[in-house]
Amino acid sequence: MGKVLVTGANGHVGFNLTAELVRRGADLRVSVRDANDPAKTGPLRALGVQDIVSLDVQDADGFRAATEGIDLLYHVAATYRYVTSGAAADDQMVRDAVEGATAAIRAAAANNLRKVVLTSSTVTLPLGTSPEDKKTEADWTEDLSVPYIRAKTLAEKRAWELAEELGVNMVAVLPAGIFGGTFHKPTQSTDYIEAIAKGALRMGSFRGVMPFVDVRDVVDGHIRAAEQDVSGRFILCNDRFPTFDEIIDILRSQGMRVGRPLMTVPYFMYPIAPALNRMTSRLIGAPPLITPEFVALNKGRYFASSNQRARDVLGWQPNVSTEDSIRDTVAELRRIGRL
């Protein structure tokens, strides 16, 4: 295998993927938004990574330069937020995703890369009518009202369109919500664990489940997709997703002082849930979790997806339990001073 580029190497998936590739002795180049920022590069240099470049994923010329001499591209870089500072930030997230995917595939074509592994998400799949109504790689969501879902869906579709047009060998991996492992800044997924641990659901929890997979299993899926002669999309998720009440019970079993919810929020209260969440978040010092668009999307619907294709084709399986992943997430949140 030739030289490998990992974009977004300071993020949750990017850092853990980089660490595993270092362990395997890969010839690595990694990108961050600003290679002169020691907060972004310090942990990577501590792994032994020397070839670190600055990359704005919307910069087509910069992407082409970053992929010169590269054999395999893991395009991981993305903004992952359900709750942002507003419409401008939402629009920026969508542009970063779509233009980043466009630049990645065009750069891969220009420099004749062997393969591109694109990190997408299970949010590109429609929600199910029950936890057992599991969606597959053949499914695509049509509800793009949530900006993050719009960003990931439009970006992956654009990548597939261009890959076919330009003859780029691409595989997409679709992780569920990612937990566990090492991270240097919180993500929307880890925000859920932080907020729940601080008591965000004390007054009431929600119907539904948390889409779930451990970052170590996500890294394993990326590498299998890169190393094997495979094509298409691969969902990476646990066999079963925990409910919010189950997450609370897991945290309590691990010694966290988390009160059980006083009720399950009825559907008629869903429209006011985002405002209540913002108020509660300010009171307990936790990140806000939901927006009106996100609540409307989830009302009576469930995140539900099947990992069968990844099992059958990649030989992949989720090896890290939900309990262990939550324990490791809490440990990391404590390490970075969030709990």
N, C-alpha and C positions, 0 to 999 in steps of 0.2 A: 504494500500500500504506500502511495506517495504522501505528500504533505496534506495535512488536514487543517481546515479553518473552522473555528467555532465562533459565531457571532453572539453578542450578548453574553460574553463569558463571565461577567460579574453577577448575572442573575441566578435565580435558584437552580433552574435546570442547567443553564450554561456552566456554572461553576462546578456543579457535581459531575457533569459530563466531562469537563476539562480535567478534573481530578482523576477520573477513571481512565481517561485516555493517557494522561501522564503515567499512571501506574502501569499501563500496558506498553509504555515506551513509544507512543506515537510521536511523529514529527509534527509539531503543532505550531500553528499561528492562531492567535485569538484576537477578537476585536471587542472594544468597549467604546462608549460614546466619546470619551476623552482619555487618551492614554497618558496624559500628563497629570491626571488626578490620582494621587496615591491611594485614596479611599477605594477607587475602582481597581487599581492595579496591584496594590500591596498584597492582598490574599492570593492573587494569581502568581505573583513573583515568588511568594512563599512556597507555592507548589513546585517551583522550578521552571515556570514558563518564562521565556525570555522574549519571544517574538510576539509583542503586543502592539496592535495598531489602533489608531483612532478611526472610527467609522460611524458616520451618520447614515443610517440605512437608506435614507431617501436620496443620498448622493450617488447617482449612477456611476460617475467617473471614479469616485472613491471606492465603490464596491468592485468595479472592474480592476482597480489597482490592488485591492486587498486580496483578490482571488488569483492574481498572477502567480504561477508556479504551484497552484493548489490542485490536488487531485479529488478531494472529497470536501464538500461543504455541508456543515450542520448549520442551517439558518434558524437560530433559536431566538434571536433578539426580538422583543416585543414589549409593548406596554400592557400590563394586566391590571385593569381596574374596573370594577362595577360602579364605584362611587368616585367621581372626579371633582375638580373644582368648578366645572360648569361646561357649557356648550362648546366653548373654544377648545378646552382640553379634550372633550369627546371627539371633536373633529380632528384634532391633532393625532389622537390615538388611531383613528381610522386611516388617516393619511400615512402615518408611519407604517402601519401594517400593509396596506395595499401597495404603496410605492416601494416599501422595503422588499416585498415579495417580487415585485416587478424588477427591481434592480438586481436582486439575487439571481433570478433566472436569466436575465440578459447577460449578467457577468459570467454565469456558468457557461452560457452558449459562446460568448466571446473568447473565453479562455479554455474551452473544450474540457470542462471538468468531467470526471468519470461519473459522478453522482451528486445529487443534492438531496439531503434529508431535511424536510421542512417540518418544523414544529407547529402543528395546528392545535386543535382542541376539540373535545367532545361538545363544546357549545355550538359547533357547526351542525350538530344533529338536532332534529326536533325533539321536544320533550314527549314522554310517553303518558298514557292515560293512567298507568299504574307502575309501580316499581318492576313489575314483571313484563311490561311492554317495552322490551329492550330494542333499541335502534341499532342498526348496523352501518357499515361503511357505505352502503348503497344509499343511505338516507341523507338528506340535506334539509336544514331548517329553512322555513320561509318567513319566519318572524324575526325581523332585523331591528326591532324597536329598541333593544338594549345596545348601546354603542359598542361595548366590547364584543358582543356576539356579531354585530355588523362588521366590525374590524376583522375578526378572525375568519368569518365566512367569506367576505369579499376578497380577502387576501389569499386564502387557499384556492378559491375558484379562479382568481386571476393567475396564480402560479400554475395551475393545471392547464389553463388556456395557453399561456405562453410556452410552457414546457412542451406541449404538443406541437405548437407552431414552430418552435426553434429546435426541436429534436433533443431536448434536455432530458436525461434520465433522472427522474424525480420520484421520491417516495415521501408520503406524508404520514406523520405519526400524530395521533389524536389523544393526548392524555386527558384524563378527568382532572378534577381539582387536585393539586399536587401538594403533598405534605411531607414532613420528615426531613432528614438530612441536614446539611449545612446551608445556611443562608446568611447574608450580611445585611440585608434589609428585608422587611416584611413584604409579603405579597398579599393579594386579596384573599387567597386561600388561608394563609397563616393568620390574617386578620380575623377570620371567623373563629379560629381556636382561641386567639387572644381575647376577643370580645366575649365569647361564651365563658371562658375561664374567669373573666372579670365580672360576670353576672348579667350580661346583656339580655339573656332570655329569662331572667328571674320572674318577670311579670307575665310572661307567656311565650311559649315556643310555637313553632309553625309546623304544619303538616309538610310532608315532603322529606327528601333525603339529601345528603351531602355527596355529590359526585367525588369519588375518592381513589387515589393511587399514591404510592410512596415514590419519592423522587429517585430512589435507587432502582426501582422497577422501571421507571421512565427512562433512565439512563440505559439500562439493559435493553429496552425496546429500541431506542435510537441506534445503538451499536449493532444489534441484530439486523435492523432494517438496512443499515449501511453495508454490512459485511456480506449479506446474502443476496443472491440474484433474485430479487423480488420487486414487485411494482405495486402501485395502488396505495390505498389508505389502510392504516392499522390503528384500531382503537386500543388504548392502553388504560385499563381500569381494573379495579378490584371486582371480584365476582358479585359482591353485594355491597350496596352503599348504606352507611349508617344514617339513622334518623337523628334529628337534633337532640332528642331525649337520650338516645343511646350515646351520643358524644358526651353529654353531661354525665351520664353514668360511668363512662370510661374515665373521664377526668376525676370524678369522685373516687373511683376505685384506685386511682393512682395518687391519692392524697390531696387533691385540690379541694379547697373549700368552696364548692359551687352549689348554690341552692337549687333545688329542683323547681321547675316552672310552676307557677300557680295555676296555669290553665294552658290549653291549646287555643291559640288565637282563632276565633271563628271567621269565616270568610267575609262576613259583613263588616268586619273591622279592618280588613286588608287595606282599604284605601288610606287609612290614617296611620298605618304601620310605619311608613318611612319617616313621618314627622316624629312619631314616638321613638323610633330608633335613633334619630338625630339627638333628641333630648336626652335619652338614656345614655348615649355615647358620651355626651358632654359631662354628664353627672359622674360617670364611672371612669372617665379617661380612657375610653376604648374607641377604636376606629368605627365609623358608621359602616353599615353592611349592605343596605338596600336602597333602591330608588323606586319611584312609582312604576317605571317601566318594568323593572325586574320583578316587582310584586305582581303586576298584572300578568306577566308571562308565566309565573309559577302557580297562579291560582288554579287549583284542581289538576295540575300537571306535575310530572316527576322527571327529574334527570334519570334516565335509564338507558344503558348501552351495553352491548355485548362485546366481550373480548375474544370471542371464539375464533375469528380469523387470525388474530395475532398468535393464539395458541396453535392453530392448525398449520399456519404457513411459516411463522417465525420460530416456533418452538418456545414461545414466550409464555410466562405465567407470572401472576403477582406472588411474590415470595415474602413480602413484608406485611405483617398483619396490621389491621387498622389500629389495634391497641398499641403496638410498638411504634407505629408511625406517629400517633398522637403524642406518645411519651417523648419521642425525639423532637417533635415540633415544640412542645412545651419547654424542653431543655434548651433549644436554640433561642426561643423567645426570652428565656431568662438570661441567656448568655449575652444577647444584644440589648438587654435592659428594658424589654417590653413587658415582662411579668416579674 
